[in-house]
């Protein structure tokens, strides 16, 4: 028997993953974890941005040397985000979409797995319940629902949705206008949502960038932006952005409530050696496909480029 | 705990079931209790079959339980009646939340995990017809340890010092009798002394030299009953304890105090219930420490029993036997007399 445990993140090591917002990194090294690995992140004039294994600092403390040993992970800042890779990425870190739009950003860590969090973000039908009155109202309207594989992940399109009994739609929608809601998993770490008018103009966009902290803990960096300022009056706009930031935070806390409860159930099942059995319906296709793609990438299972792209279309009540 | 799966257990005082679903745990199984149609109690597995989220996070709508995550709705029998995002959804029997029998007997809700319980209906509380007060305490220890503690007299002088008993000075004798339903321990020769409860008792009985007979019973599968009375019969108090094993290391202890005392029961009952509550808090601290220490040792340490521990040893043996095999006829009922100091 081999004592070697297969690396659960072997497929993610060679990718850039988000570590912190740049504004949260200073000269004093701060602790973080990425793919289960404890790291210290700091920025100084002399050395620039540094992400080092925490073990390097511990060893140097024992030997009485000051600072860390020469070990470092690849780290770069782009669009206000510190990206880090524990391997050898083949390209520079990704740009953050719609970074120039007025908006608000934040971060959170949830006690649930990376894959489960991605599934949740690609799932449309939970919003009317967990985020009822905030994101969506009670499901009453039939929308055209398209899910398809893309090169980088999975895309989901809800057409003919309407601004209804929810706070965010009232803020950004107009009466009973129809709009199109596109959500896309872009591997290795993004879920991006865009809200388009019937004319195809993107008016509102949300991006979530995920990084596994441990097998059951995941970090999210998020940004919400609108094409136009909410108000032309500067102070009002600033207040509106603050309110928007609080609302997004609330949405994430609501997700945390459910996902962490689910994670506790899964942990109990794992403890008993039972495999979780879940019922799925057509409304779950986007989440299931996204979860599969994320799981395959994390485990290093390459997708067959010749595999046919899947596509389904049906009506869903949202 | 296979032998316990077909038993009825009290799960909640009925007064505590309101409009919100309540999460419970019985024999390691997570359960959700809610008011179904016509306000009748309903009990389901606390997991939505969709994403395994606890249904107890959801809400009750017209006698059905709606999951907090995607709004899937389940009736009192656990059938899925609504998947809101699918307009043409037809419920299938495969997709359901398993349901369990639940009954209201007196002021308590009872449940079993089996469709074929040993008894068709829960037995209810002993002295259920007598005015009493019902209480609940949760302990982070296994139920056998609690039962052992309930038949153990010798700890009272220390854990409940000056409250129930004082330093042991009286020679007493206990008679242990195995019964068809468990074990009965009758203790004679104890006289009311320095303990607060005994002083109160002496006042009620208007006697300075009062011999108190007390009986501790273990009642299969997880119950115990402690009865105190004087020879004059003027006062008789009883506490019926029912251990509800939540899992291997957590127990919900429900107990009901009753008092039979002419004219005084209404006055004495709240006093008794309050004092028993305090005793439970004192016991909980010790029992939880003991259980934690045993878990650290891999549940292998059994301590060093003496003659005064015989009731506890017999109870533990009988309770574990029942938990493993369920009810079994006894070939021979043993009796033993022990003498020690209280």
Interface residues (C-beta under 8 A of the other chain):
Chain A: X123 X124 X125 X126 X128 X129 X130 X138 X139 X142 X257 X258 X261 X262 X265 X266 X268 X269 X276 X277 X278 X279 X280 X281 X282 X283 X284 X315 X316 X317 X318
Chain B: X30 X47 X49 X50 X51 X52 X53 X54 X57 X66 X67 X68 X69 X70 X71 X83 X84 X85 X86 X87 X89 X94 X95
